Every structure is written in structure tokens, then in C-alpha cells.
Amino acid sequence: MKQRIAQLALVVRDYDEAIKFYTEKLSFELIEDTRMPLEKRWVVIAPPGSTECCLLLAKATNEAQLASVGNQTGGRVFLFLFTDDFWRDYHAMTAKGIRFTGPPREEAYGTVVVFEDLYGNLWDFIQPRDANKSNRP
């Protein structure tokens, strides 16, 4: 049996501002932007070179959803973005104004820094070590 997580829903305030942030600031690719009934859209983005999991941008449509924008995990790191060259991408992200919560650090699992997206969601940006078991093809 083979299964995989294909997409994760990320609740956003506005489709277009989220697309702009992820494509321009993080260089994500816009995979799909399909308009649906009732002003909904099916918006899928992915990091450059990604072949597995994507993000589905889901526009908040009520007060409870709006309250979770930027805090889907109660203040914990929410998403984990792996890279093959930490310093190349860290410097590019810094130049594009990405806000980091502290300096990069070396951990047993790899080089890591936490950053915030446009809504304040926390992300771990990681270049994993070869011994990191989650660093699978």
C-alpha cells in the first residue's frame, strides 16, 4: 500500500494577497487557481521543485475561520519547509523581507530557522542532515 498527504489547507484572509506572498516572497509555484461557485477558488501552491505535498489556500468565510488565520496551531510551528541549500535560500528570503523569529541554528536534525508568513503562521525552514529520517525522497 502507498499513501501520501497530497495537500494541506491553509486558511487565508484573501486569495490574491496570499498568492502574491507565497509566489513572490517564497518563490512558490502557483499550481492551480480555479474559480468555483460562490466566490470560492481552488488555489494550490507548492515550493519550487516539490513533487509531493502542496498547500491549498482556503479563504476564511466566517468569524471562526477568520480568527484562525495566522494561528492555525495555537502559536506552534505549523509547517516545515525543507531546502537543499539553506544559506542560499535564507539569504534570498532575507532580501525579500521574510521575518525570522530568531537566528539560524544547528540542530541534530539539520540547519533551521523559524519564519513567519504574511499572517503570522510559524514555519520551520530546514536543511535536513542526511541522518534525518524525515529526509526521504
C-alpha positions as a printed Julia matrix, in Angstrom:
137×3 Matrix{Float64}:
   0.0    0.0     0.0
   1.2    3.52   -0.76
  -0.47   6.64    0.54
   0.62  10.24    0.85
  -0.64  13.54    2.14
  -1.37  15.44   -1.05
  -2.48  18.82    0.28
  -2.84  20.76    3.5
  -5.41  23.53    3.8
  -4.01  26.87    4.89
  -6.71  29.33    5.95
  -6.03  32.77    4.47
  -7.74  36.16    4.62
  -7.56  36.8     0.86
  -6.61  34.59   -2.08
  -4.72  37.2    -4.07
  -2.62  38.57   -1.19
  -1.7   35.01   -0.19
  -0.77  34.05   -3.76
   1.36  37.17   -4.07
   3.21  36.49   -0.8
   3.93  32.83   -1.47
   4.9   33.23   -5.13
   6.9   36.46   -4.79
   8.44  36.18   -1.31
   8.94  32.4    -1.06
   9.15  31.59   -4.79
   6.37  29.01   -4.56
   4.71  27.91   -7.78
   1.04  28.56   -8.42
  -0.15  25.09   -9.43
  -3.84  25.82   -9.83
  -6.25  28.72   -9.45
  -9.72  27.59  -10.47
 -12.78  29.74   -9.81
 -15.7   27.96   -8.25
 -19.29  28.95   -7.37
 -19.97  31.39   -4.51
 -16.7   33.31   -4.9
 -14.66  30.26   -3.9
 -11.44  29.3    -5.62
  -9.36  26.14   -5.67
  -5.89  27.62   -5.19
  -2.95  25.23   -4.9
   0.67  26.31   -4.4
   3.9   24.38   -3.87
   7.55  25.11   -3.14
   9.88  25.12   -6.15
  10.82  21.58   -7.16
   8.19  19.98   -4.93
   6.58  16.79   -6.18
   4.61  15.7    -3.14
   2.55  17.78   -0.71
   1.01  21.1    -1.76
  -0.83  23.85    0.09
  -4.47  24.53   -0.65
  -5.18  28.18    0.13
  -8.62  28.29    1.73
 -10.22  31.71    2.16
 -11.8   32.24    5.56
 -15.56  32.59    5.17
 -16.82  33.11    8.73
 -15.71  34.62   12.04
 -14.32  31.37   13.45
 -12.19  30.82   10.34
 -11.06  34.45   10.31
  -9.97  34.07   13.95
  -7.69  31.15   12.97
  -5.92  32.99   10.15
  -2.28  33.16   11.19
  -2.76  30.92   14.19
  -3.98  27.55   12.98
  -1.87  25.71   15.57
  -2.21  27.9    18.64
   1.17  29.57   18.19
   3.24  26.47   17.44
   5.28  25.99   14.29
   2.75  24.9    11.69
   4.6   24.0     8.52
   8.07  22.64    7.74
   9.81  23.77    4.56
  12.87  21.72    3.58
  15.61  23.02    1.29
  18.69  21.6    -0.39
  20.72  24.79    0.26
  19.87  26.59    3.5
  22.14  29.61    3.15
  21.24  30.31   -0.5
  17.55  30.35    0.32
  17.92  32.05    3.7
  19.74  34.98    2.1
  17.15  35.17   -0.7
  14.31  35.15    1.83
  16.05  37.82    3.91
  16.44  40.0     0.8
  12.7   39.63    0.11
  11.76  40.78    3.6
  10.79  37.5     5.22
  10.55  37.96    9.01
  12.55  35.45   11.06
  11.84  34.96   14.76
  15.5   34.4    15.62
  18.85  33.49   14.11
  19.54  30.24   12.24
  20.8   27.41   14.39
  22.33  23.98   14.04
  20.27  21.12   15.47
  20.75  17.35   15.41
  18.27  17.11   12.53
  19.74  19.98   10.43
  20.16  23.72    9.99
  16.93  25.52   10.93
  15.34  28.92   11.41
  11.73  29.87   12.17
   9.97  32.41    9.96
   6.51  33.96    9.8
   4.32  34.06    6.74
   2.2   37.1     5.9
  -0.41  36.16    8.5
   1.97  35.19   11.29
   1.89  31.4    10.86
   5.19  29.98   12.04
   7.27  27.83    9.71
  10.46  25.85   10.29
  12.84  26.37    7.38
  15.23  23.42    7.4
  18.13  21.91    5.52
  17.95  18.42    6.99
  21.0   16.32    7.73
  21.35  13.07    5.81
  20.66  11.16    9.05
  17.29  12.91    9.45
  14.77  10.1     8.97
  12.15  12.51    7.62
  14.55  13.46    4.81
  13.2   10.8     2.47
  12.82  11.04   -1.29
